[in-house]
Amino acid sequence: MFFIFGVIRVWFDWRETISVADPFRFAETGAVWVQIHFGSLLMFQPAIERYVGPWLWEKVIFPVLLAPFAPIMFGLSVVFLLLAKWKARRA
C-alpha cells in the first residue's frame, strides 16, 4: 500500500512539474498532508507539543514533514516488506 501511495504521488509530482515547465521535484510530506486534510495537521502539532513534548515536534516530526513524501512511502514499503519476510521466516 505504501508503495502504491508513493507511485501515485510521483505521478502527481511529475504532472505538476510538467504543467509549469519546472525541473522535477518531490512534494514535501507536510504539503501533501495539507492537500489531503489541513485541519488535522493544525490539531496534530498542538496535541504533540502539549501531551508529549515540543522536542518531539521540533526534532522528529517537523523534519519528516519537510522531507519528500514519495521516498518516505517507498522506504516504508521496503521496511514493511522486510518485516513481513522476517516474520514469515520465524513462523
N, C-alpha and C positions, 0 to 999 in steps of 0.2 A: 504494500500500500504506500509506504514512504517513497519507494522508487517511482511509482506511478505519479505521485504528487510532484516529485522532482522533475519528471519528464514533462508534465503538463506546465509547470512553472517555466521551464526552459523554453517551451513553445511560446508562452505568453511574453517572456522577456525578448525572445527573438523577434516576434511580431511587433512588439513595441519599438524596438530599436530600428527595425526596417522602416516603420512608418515615419520616423523622424530623421532618418538617414544618419544615425549616430553609430559609432562602433558598439559592438555587442557588450553588454554588461548585465550581470545578475542583479535582480532586485533584492533589497535588504529584507531580512526577516521581519523587522518591525513594519516596513512599508506594506508587506504582504498581509500582515496581521491587521493593519489599519484598513486595508481594502476589504478584508473579509468581515471584520466586526470591530469598529472603532471603540464602541462603548466598553467592551470587555478589557481592552488594553488600558483604558482610563481607570478602570476599577482594579486592575491587577497590580499596578505599581503601588498605590497606597496600601493595599492589603499586604503585599510582601514587605514593604518598609515598616508597617505597623506591627504585624504579627510575627515576622521572622527577624527582620533587621535590615537597615539600609545598606549594610555591607553586601548582602546577597544581591540586591538590585544593582549596586554600583560595580561590583567585581565579577558577577556571573551573568545575570540576566541581561543587563544593558549591552555588554559586548556581544552577546548572542543575537540580540535584536539588530545590531549593526552588521552582522555577518550575512553573507549571501544565503538566500533561502534554499535554492536548488542543491548546492553542495552539502548543506546540512541534511537535507532529505536523503540524498544519496549515501551520506555517511551513516545515517540512522538505519537505512535499509541494509547496509553491509553489517552493522553491529547486530541487528536482529537476525540476519541470516546466519552469522557465526554462532550466535546464542542458540538458535534452533538446531544447528548441526551438532553443537556441543551437547545439547540436551538429548538429541536422538542417539548420540554415541554412548551416553551414560545409561540410557534405558535398555 
